[in-house]
Amino acid sequence: MNRLALLPTPLTEAPRLAGALGLAGSLLVKRDDLTGFAVAGNKARQLEPLLEDALRRQADVLLTGGSTGSNFIQAAAAGAAWAGLQCVLVLAGPPAAQPVHPNLAAALAWGAQLRYTGDLDRASVDDTLPVVAAELAAAGRRPYLVPRGGASPVGAMGYRAAVDEVLTQLAGRRPVVVVAAGAGGTLAGLVAGNVACGRPLRVVGASVSRPTDEVAARVLDLARQVAALREEPAPTAQDVELVDARGPGHALPSTDGEAAAATALRTAGLVLDPVYTAKALAVVPAVAAGRPALFWHTGGLLDAVAGWLGAGAAQTAGAPR
Ligand SMILES: Cc1ncc(COP(=O)(O)O)c(C=O)c1O
């Protein structure tokens, strides 16, 4: 399989943004908004091993799901098309109202077929995915089921490899790393990689959709499975650090996040989305506490567009998990 993501992504200095945020130390930005495939952001790193695994298992359908505003469903639809697989998406809630969220519009443009759970709770997707998988198998198809957000050990392997990449770029510098954490696959890969490399970094997840203790347990479990797959040292609970960055709730913009996003746009040309990256950048000053920081930009471009159009939260509010 050809590579999906164009790696390494740039690691850039953002001195004006650091000043505007009131950081005493320097600020680096890892540009995973520029992973170079579709509008996938961080999801390109996760989809690459997932698609490889799907093709190895001779699947012919990529089956996954999420909310109608999910960046992952959009990226999964693009990735499936790229790999020559059909894509079936199970979406929380009733059929989307007009105007359709840009992520859903993009997923449709890439040819995804949609199924709706009728229930806005995103947990309804988790219950429906195995049912749809069984239906597809009964119809003679070979589905490859990916959990919401690509948060499986195979998906998280993409971010295990990203640690080697960033350590090379850092060339001995040791900033505090802050990254948005939703389903947890991104953070799990980073934690597994950091442990495997001898814990050179402090990696902090900004939890945007779940209480921190809930995400910590998921991330530790995933990180341990990544370590087992790679036959590397297992992370412990102390390796998983999270701060609560939810603000008013998942998918609802926060005042701090909106301010951070406006500052990033105007001082560094960085486009942040209100659901993930804006909330993660907003916690950087408190987490870094005067030390050099690295903000891991995970993408979310179409969610940013939805936010500018006022179409973001309305599509996904009421979907607590
Ligand atoms: C823009 C963006 N950043 C961060 C994340 C969080 O990644 P993860 O679900 O792996 O925790 C997501 C997940 O959808 C995302 O879309």
The ligand as an SDF file (V2000), in Angstrom:
LIG
                    3D

 16 16  0  0  0  0  0  0  0  0999 V2000
   -9.3980   17.5400   15.1010 C   0  0  0  0  0  0  0  0  0  0  0  0
   -9.2850   16.4240   16.0710 C   0  0  0  0  0  0  0  0  0  0  0  0
   -8.3780   16.5240   17.0480 N   0  0  0  0  0  0  0  0  0  0  0  0
   -8.2410   15.5740   17.9860 C   0  0  0  0  0  0  0  0  0  0  0  0
   -9.0520   14.4540   17.9740 C   0  0  0  0  0  0  0  0  0  0  0  0
   -8.8930   13.4660   19.0770 C   0  0  0  0  0  0  0  0  0  0  0  0
   -8.3370   12.2900   18.6280 O   0  0  0  0  0  0  0  0  0  0  0  0
   -8.6710   10.9310   19.3760 P   0  0  0  0  0  0  0  0  0  0  0  0
  -10.0920   10.6010   19.0500 O   0  0  0  0  0  0  0  0  0  0  0  0
   -7.6880    9.9920   18.8070 O   0  0  0  0  0  0  0  0  0  0  0  0
   -8.5120   11.1650   20.8310 O   0  0  0  0  0  0  0  0  0  0  0  0
  -10.0140   14.3040   16.9720 C   0  0  0  0  0  0  0  0  0  0  0  0
  -10.9170   13.1360   16.9510 C   0  0  0  0  0  0  0  0  0  0  0  0
  -11.8750   13.0790   16.2410 O   0  0  0  0  0  0  0  0  0  0  0  0
  -10.1340   15.3120   15.9970 C   0  0  0  0  0  0  0  0  0  0  0  0
  -11.0420   15.2220   15.0280 O   0  0  0  0  0  0  0  0  0  0  0  0
  1  2  1  0
  2  3  1  0
  2 15  2  0
  3  4  2  0
  4  5  1  0
  5  6  1  0
  5 12  2  0
  6  7  1  0
  7  8  1  0
  8  9  2  0
  8 10  1  0
  8 11  1  0
 12 13  1  0
 12 15  1  0
 13 14  2  0
 15 16  1  0
M  END
$$$$
